[in-house]
Amino acid sequence: MTHDGSDPEKLLPLPPVTFHILVALSDQDRHGYAIIQDVTARTDGALTIQAGTLYRSIQRMLEQGLVAEKRTRPAIGEDDERRRYYRITPFGRAVAQAEARRLTQMVKLARACGFVPGKA
């Protein structure tokens, strides 16, 4: 099942793992283990996604139309045939952008009431 042209805002707020997976796929297609490595690196080890959590999340994201499984594979010798590669869809990018806007607004609110240092 893919999205039906619905408003990206309807999926918000995103589960944090979903947002991190979309961020990991924002700049290149990746297989599952590479997604796990990317999330760990981008969060300086603060978040490590377990394989079971990753693949449950990816299955849901496939159903929502946020990601798609790539049909083409890397060159022979650069690939393991057991790996599945994923890419962010245009709808997934729109949802991630909507979530980023939502998070930005939340930080503004937190700053305004003194929860986060910085300008309001």
N, C-alpha and C positions, 0 to 999 in steps of 0.2 A: 504494500500500500504506500502510495506517495501522497504528498500534500495536494490539496485540491485547490490551490491558488489562494489559500486562506491567508489571513493576516499573520505575519510572523509574531506579532505581539501576543497572539493566542497561546503560544507555547511558553510564555514567560510567567514566572521566573524559571530559568533553566536550572536543572541540577548542576552543581559545580563541575562534576565529572564531565557532563555533556559539553559545557562551555570549554573546558580544557581540551577535550578531544577536538572540537571545532578549531580552537586556536592552533593546535598541533598540525591540523590539516590545512590551515590557512595559506601556508607558503609552499607546500608540496604534498604530493600523494605519499602515503606511508602505509606500511604493514603494521599489524598490531603491536609487535614488540618495539618497533620504532616510535609508535605513538607513546607507549609507556616511557621510553627513554626521553623523548622530547618533553613530556609533561614534567618528569622528574628534574630535567635540566632547567626548564623555564621557571620552575618553582624553587630552585636551589635545594631540592630534596624535601621540601615541606609537604609535597603531595606525591605519593607513589601509588599508582593505580594497579591493583591486582588484576591478573589475567581474567578471572571470572567476571569481575566488575566491568572490565573493558569490553568484553565480548557481549555481555548482557546489554550494556549501554549502546554498543554499535548496532546490535540487532534492533533495538528500539529506534535508533536514529535512522537506520535503513527504512524501517516501516514509516517513519515520519517524513521521509524525504530529505533529511538533513545531510546525509552522506550517501554515496553510492559506491558499490564495489567496482573497481576498475576491471575492464575486460582485457586490456593489453598488459603485458608483463615486461619487466626489465630484460635486458639482453641476457642470453645464456651465459652462465658463469657469474653473473651479478645477482642471481635470483635463487631462491629455494622454492621449489614447486609447491611446497605445502603452504606457503604464505599467501594470504589474501591482501590485496592492496585496496585502500579506500581513498576517496577524494571527497572534498566538500562540494555540495551542490550550490547552485545560485540561491536556492531557498535557504539552505543551511547558512550561507554567508549572510543573508538578510536577517535571519534569526539571531546569529551571533552579533551582528551590528546592533540590533534592537536590544539585546541583552547588555551590550557594552554601554549603550545610552542609559539603560535602566540603572546599571551599576554606578555610572557617573553621577546620576541624579541622587542616588543613595549616599554617595560620598559627600556631595554638596550639602545634603541635609544633615549628615553627621558632623560636618565642619561647622555648619550654622549653629548647632546646639553645643559645640565644644567637645564632641566625642573624638574628633580627629584634628590635630593641629593644622594650621594653614588658613588660607583665605576662605571666606564664606562664599 
